[in-house]
């Protein structure tokens, strides 16, 4: 009989050791030390059940549970919340969000047979094959080819729109926006997708925590729960609209030739001229984040060319 697979997401090594001794005879166990690592595993391996700790430094188990329950592909994976600090309020929140069961670690470790019986019932569900990122090289080649055509007669805004539509159709992006930054002024160039934010523009963008990371630090970011308070544009509204995951990528003032000469790395201190925000209801894996951010930074060299041409034509 093929063993069911349980994913344990907990940053405490002690919990890993105890659960391995307790469950490994009956189940295949996979261990993740944090929320994003857990998301990455769910994106690669079929899992029958998740044992999820509440207290984690990256973003907590309740936030991860909320994001997974929005994700139309992963919301069918049953989740048991486990915690060392059980309260009625946390338990109610977890169950309301969709947790199948809630266990204190005291119960889990002291009443092992009862806990195993509960796990056994919930782990009966068939695992679902993950939606792996396949064919992305061809997708990126097609988008880049289309973008290069715009350098002949196309314009910056049209290129942003075509590129955005391409990412929406091929990468499951639900919302994408293109912004420029010039003389500390922020401009929203293109905003695409079904879940458009209400009354969110340049003034609001400059107050976001992620704006500082993008513009001042010049580094991409990933969040799979914008409302956690750490990262994300119009975070609370995003969660209301079911956009639980976000990637932000800066676009730099650098030519394609300069980027290639520097081994496809942006030299430190290079100014940026804009950035791209992508949101969707499915969580982003680290692999997707790295591929998308790298591709957009490379594509940004063409957008920089088109942007300069637009400014020249306007002057």
Phi and psi in degrees as a GROMACS rama.xvg file:
@    title "Ramachandran Plot"
@    xaxis  label "Phi"
@    yaxis  label "Psi"
@TYPE xy
-72.8462  130.735  UNK-2
-70.1664  143.629  UNK-3
-73.3527  157.277  UNK-4
-110.536  129.445  UNK-5
-116.535  130.139  UNK-6
-99.4175  123.865  UNK-7
-104.535  120.277  UNK-8
-112.846  105.497  UNK-9
-161.279  135.889  UNK-10
-87.0928  -1.46861  UNK-11
-94.9932  118.541  UNK-12
-63.8625  -31.7056  UNK-13
-59.7206  -41.4394  UNK-14
-62.6074  -40.2607  UNK-15
-59.3323  -45.5035  UNK-16
-63.6605  -45.1081  UNK-17
-65.9311  -44.6893  UNK-18
-68.1711  -33.3914  UNK-19
-63.5984  -44.3951  UNK-20
-66.6816  -31.9081  UNK-21
-83.0529  -32.7312  UNK-22
-123.275  -13.3686  UNK-23
-65.1058  -24.0794  UNK-24
-67.0775  -28.7905  UNK-25
-104.947  -23.8533  UNK-26
-133.616  155.379  UNK-27
-81.3375  123.211  UNK-28
-107.403  134.938  UNK-29
-121.948  133.599  UNK-30
-113.281  135.638  UNK-31
-124.073  140.834  UNK-32
-90.1157  -5.84096  UNK-33
-164.361  175.761  UNK-34
-62.2097  -48.5231  UNK-35
-66.671  -37.4815  UNK-36
-62.4485  -38.5102  UNK-37
-63.4454  -42.442  UNK-38
-60.8883  -42.2346  UNK-39
-62.0992  -39.5903  UNK-40
-67.4756  -43.0682  UNK-41
-62.7362  -25.692  UNK-42
-79.852  -10.1811  UNK-43
-119.395  -28.325  UNK-44
-127.324  142.651  UNK-45
-72.1793  132.768  UNK-46
-129.96  137.162  UNK-47
-89.6374  -27.4293  UNK-48
-158.011  145.193  UNK-49
-116.11  128.669  UNK-50
-101.406  113.707  UNK-51
-119.31  124.071  UNK-52
-79.3339  146.561  UNK-53
-77.5127  -47.9567  UNK-54
-89.6598  108.128  UNK-55
-140.676  147.276  UNK-56
-71.395  -31.8108  UNK-57
-68.8548  -70.3373  UNK-58
-148.479  146.607  UNK-59
-74.3853  171.545  UNK-60
-63.4891  -33.4995  UNK-61
-65.6367  -40.884  UNK-62
-65.3261  -42.1232  UNK-63
-64.3234  -42.2231  UNK-64
-58.1292  -44.3131  UNK-65
-60.7984  -44.0682  UNK-66
-65.727  -40.781  UNK-67
-68.2047  -33.0797  UNK-68
-73.9973  -20.0377  UNK-69
-80.9808  -32.7701  UNK-70
-65.0505  114.17  UNK-71
-65.0679  -21.9095  UNK-72
-88.6485  -37.9052  UNK-73
-95.2934  -9.50784  UNK-74
-66.8615  -13.9174  UNK-75
-85.1284  -10.5062  UNK-76
-75.679  118.599  UNK-77
-67.3274  142.54  UNK-78
-127.271  130.873  UNK-79
-107.613  123.121  UNK-80
-85.7441  133.044  UNK-81
-126.947  143.738  UNK-82
-153.585  150.04  UNK-83
-86.134  -12.8439  UNK-84
-126.955  75.8928  UNK-85
-78.12  132.044  UNK-86
-134.483  156.963  UNK-87
-62.9756  -35.7826  UNK-88
-65.5337  -45.7741  UNK-89
-65.4345  -41.2597  UNK-90
-61.7655  -43.8427  UNK-91
-62.8248  -43.4325  UNK-92
-60.4627  -45.9048  UNK-93
-62.0791  -44.8314  UNK-94
-68.1258  -38.515  UNK-95
-63.2915  -33.4046  UNK-96
-76.8734  -18.9785  UNK-97
126.035  6.35099  UNK-98
-63.5931  136.974  UNK-99
-74.9889  -30.3538  UNK-100
-155.075  159.112  UNK-101
-133.817  123.688  UNK-102
-130.69  136.645  UNK-103
-76.9175  150.23  UNK-104
-66.7435  -26.8959  UNK-105
-60.8546  -45.8302  UNK-106
-67.4328  -44.4036  UNK-107
-58.0038  -39.4584  UNK-108
-94.305  -22.9825  UNK-109
-97.6927  -30.5052  UNK-110
-109.01  60.4016  UNK-111
-60.3585  -42.0361  UNK-112
-67.2608  -39.8405  UNK-113
-65.4193  -42.5354  UNK-114
-63.0748  -42.6925  UNK-115
-63.5801  -36.1841  UNK-116
-64.1732  -41.5298  UNK-117
-65.0611  -45.8763  UNK-118
-60.8884  -41.2108  UNK-119
-60.3087  -41.2117  UNK-120
-68.2684  -41.2673  UNK-121
-76.669  -30.9634  UNK-122
-78.1318  4.4394  UNK-123
-68.8275  -23.6131  UNK-124
-57.1038  143.537  UNK-125
-70.5882  141.182  UNK-126
-74.0336  155.047  UNK-127
-111.897  132.819  UNK-128
-63.26  133.344  UNK-129
-68.3625  153.441  UNK-130
-87.3213  90.2391  UNK-131
-76.2851  152.077  UNK-132
-80.4674  99.1092  UNK-133
-116.08  148.762  UNK-134
71.2219  15.6097  UNK-135
-67.669  -29.6454  UNK-136
-63.0929  -43.9269  UNK-137
-67.5812  -38.5837  UNK-138
-60.4176  -46.4501  UNK-139
-66.4532  -38.25  UNK-140
-62.8575  -43.3449  UNK-141
-63.7245  -44.1257  UNK-142
-65.3288  -40.4781  UNK-143
-66.0891  -40.6196  UNK-144
-62.1229  -42.8403  UNK-145
-64.4774  -39.6643  UNK-146
-66.882  -40.0076  UNK-147
-63.5308  -31.9319  UNK-148
-62.2241  -30.6544  UNK-149
-68.2855  -18.8973  UNK-150
-70.7826  -16.4102  UNK-151
-79.6302  -59.627  UNK-152
-130.011  -7.38046  UNK-153
-73.8678  175.323  UNK-154
-125.913  167.567  UNK-155
-60.3911  -50.1726  UNK-156
-66.0879  -42.271  UNK-157
-62.2978  -39.7957  UNK-158
-64.7622  -41.2759  UNK-159
-59.912  -43.4346  UNK-160
-65.8469  -46.3432  UNK-161
-64.614  -41.4254  UNK-162
-64.6628  -43.0968  UNK-163
-62.5814  -44.1539  UNK-164
-61.6744  -39.4091  UNK-165
-61.9517  -42.0533  UNK-166
-69.6171  -37.3883  UNK-167
-61.9871  -44.6791  UNK-168
-74.7392  -30.942  UNK-169
-103.45  -25.2124  UNK-170
-115.827  10.1303  UNK-171
68.1417  24.8265  UNK-172
-75.4881  134.156  UNK-173
-95.4063  -25.2017  UNK-174
-149.17  136.377  UNK-175
-143.266  139.9  UNK-176
-136.354  146.31  UNK-177
-115.394  131.901  UNK-178
-128.735  148.256  UNK-179
-115.677  153.11  UNK-180
-128.841  119.868  UNK-181
-143.768  123.183  UNK-182
51.9745  44.2638  UNK-183
66.1241  12.8679  UNK-184
-102.853  136.111  UNK-185
-109.17  133.862  UNK-186
-128.568  131.713  UNK-187
-84.4655  117.049  UNK-188
-92.0659  -51.0395  UNK-189
-141.539  137.846  UNK-190
-134.306  118.459  UNK-191
-128.197  147.048  UNK-192
129.883  164.987  UNK-193
-74.4936  -31.4744  UNK-194
-100.043  71.5627  UNK-195
-74.8107  138.093  UNK-196
-73.9219  147.393  UNK-197
-93.2003  132.282  UNK-198
52.8387  45.2675  UNK-199
-123.031  117.534  UNK-200
-141.269  -159.912  UNK-201
-56.4066  -42.119  UNK-202
-63.4119  -41.4448  UNK-203
-69.7185  -36.1704  UNK-204
-61.0833  -38.4021  UNK-205
-70.5274  -15.9144  UNK-206
-90.2973  -7.85548  UNK-207
-76.099  143.445  UNK-208
-61.8241  -36.6694  UNK-209
-69.7859  -23.5344  UNK-210
-60.8995  -41.377  UNK-211
-63.8575  -42.0316  UNK-212
-64.0227  -41.7791  UNK-213
-68.5732  -50.6762  UNK-214
-84.2647  -44.0064  UNK-215
-82.8273  -39.9899  UNK-216
-92.6794  -22.1408  UNK-217
64.9762  36.7581  UNK-218
-125.091  139.939  UNK-219
-65.9206  160.321  UNK-220
-140.689  157.805  UNK-221
-132.118  135.087  UNK-222
-139.357  137.169  UNK-223
-107.375  17.6629  UNK-224
-161.849  83.1982  UNK-225
-55.7047  -33.1483  UNK-226
-77.4791  2.42303  UNK-227
-67.6927  -11.8843  UNK-228
94.1646  -4.62805  UNK-229
-91.8925  -42.727  UNK-230
-147.811  158.594  UNK-231
123.375  138.516  UNK-232
-90.3239  139.514  UNK-233
35.6608  58.6958  UNK-234
-61.6029  -51.5893  UNK-235
-62.7269  -41.2181  UNK-236
-66.6777  -34.745  UNK-237
-59.9134  -46.549  UNK-238
-64.037  -37.738  UNK-239
-63.3046  -33.4934  UNK-240
-87.0314  3.20902  UNK-241
82.1357  16.67  UNK-242
-98.6147  87.6745  UNK-243
-90.6481  -2.47876  UNK-244
-137.55  146.823  UNK-245
-150.339  142.551  UNK-246
-127.027  132.668  UNK-247
-118.315  133.773  UNK-248
-133.612  126.931  UNK-249
-76.4862  153.113  UNK-250
-119.492  130.061  UNK-251
-105.652  158.51  UNK-252
-81.8711  75.9102  UNK-253
-148.118  140.174  UNK-254
-82.6681  162.827  UNK-255
-61.7958  -38.3496  UNK-256
-65.3487  -42.3466  UNK-257
-64.8476  -39.3673  UNK-258
-65.6884  -43.512  UNK-259
-65.3421  -38.6864  UNK-260
-63.6554  -28.6609  UNK-261
-98.133  27.9499  UNK-262
57.7924  40.184  UNK-263
62.7667  25.2367  UNK-264
-118.059  136.462  UNK-265
-76.098  122.983  UNK-266
-59.2307  142.458  UNK-267
-59.8896  137.176  UNK-268
90.9797  -2.23719  UNK-269
-67.8087  129.644  UNK-270
-71.5371  154.243  UNK-271
-108.125  159.58  UNK-272
-118.252  -6.68084  UNK-273
-177.115  -174.878  UNK-274
-157.564  163.215  UNK-275
-122.718  136.362  UNK-276
-116.264  127.122  UNK-277
-122.036  134.414  UNK-278
-132.077  151.413  UNK-279
-157.988  168.6  UNK-280
-82.4806  -25.1568  UNK-281
-82.4287  144.335  UNK-282
-69.4262  150.123  UNK-283
-95.0127  132.578  UNK-284
-81.344  163.573  UNK-285
-60.9474  -37.8872  UNK-286
-61.3606  -45.832  UNK-287
-61.9869  -41.3509  UNK-288
-59.7675  -47.9758  UNK-289
-64.7119  -43.1914  UNK-290
-66.6983  -46.3512  UNK-291
-67.1125  -44.0355  UNK-292
-65.5565  -41.1213  UNK-293
-64.0787  -43.0874  UNK-294
-65.171  -40.8838  UNK-295
-70.5053  -36.6283  UNK-296
-62.9181  -41.408  UNK-297
-65.4255  -43.4102  UNK-298
-65.2987  -27.2694  UNK-299
-59.69  -24.8638  UNK-300
-64.2685  -35.9792  UNK-301
-74.507  -40.689  UNK-302
-61.8602  -35.9262  UNK-303
-63.8681  -41.7606  UNK-304
-61.1813  -46.6669  UNK-305
-67.3802  -36.6509  UNK-306
-65.6335  -43.6735  UNK-307
-61.9937  -40.189  UNK-308
-64.4565  -39.0781  UNK-309
-64.0434  -44.2311  UNK-310
-63.246  -38.4363  UNK-311
-65.6555  -40.4691  UNK-312
-69.0127  -28.3122  UNK-313
-80.6578  -21.8288  UNK-314
